[in-house]
Amino acid sequence: MYALIIIDVQNDFCPGGELAVPYGDTIIPVINKLTPKFKYIVQTQDWHPITHKSFASNHENRNPFNSIETFYGQQILWPNHCVMGSRGAEFHPKLDTIRTKLVIRKGFRPDIDSYSAFYENDKKTSTGLTGYLRSVGVETVFVCGLATDFCVKWTVLDALKEDFFTFVISDAIRGIDINQSVNEAIKEMVDAGASFIDSDDIVSNMTTY
């Protein structure tokens, strides 16, 4: 059994958003082409309180993309984004969500950020996704979305740690790319055991996942 995991395709991560990923919206038609092929679809949704510790605005004399030390390690400070209930936190209106079985909201705890669909950044607090996927018999996951070098990467690495066969859909991801971070993320995912696949190979080779 297979699952499609769609990472953070939200307004704030698309052009015009508060933390826009370059060309982030260009993956939406690719994802929409894929969703009819999957029985199980999971979406993640960044969902932050305005007081979130990862927001640079909540730290005196700090700017977006500065770093701080936290109890769970180094934390990049971000512009305010995906604030609970805001338009920026909504899924992009062109994304097909009708087949989604589960939405995982992450980053709602004020003191800890959350990149992965499986664990928060302390690498201990589970989102419950592993249990859900196991309960419906999923053994293989296909990951797409935003951003390659952050939430996609950490989702892929945690999926592998949880012993799922893991594919990254190469034409359905886009990255922020801070100092070559996209290339580094791709290498890290490959070295950990992830496979990369093109969306056309999924569409042409399988009738339903």
PyMOL commands that set and color helices and strands:
alter all, ss='L'
color gray80, all
select helices_A, chain A and resi 11-13+24-37+56-58+87-89+129-135+148-161+181-192+199-205
alter helices_A, ss='H'
color red, helices_A
select strands_A, chain A and resi 2-7+40-46+67-70+73-76+102-106+140-146+165-174+195-197
alter strands_A, ss='S'
color yellow, strands_A
deselect
rebuild
show_as cartoon
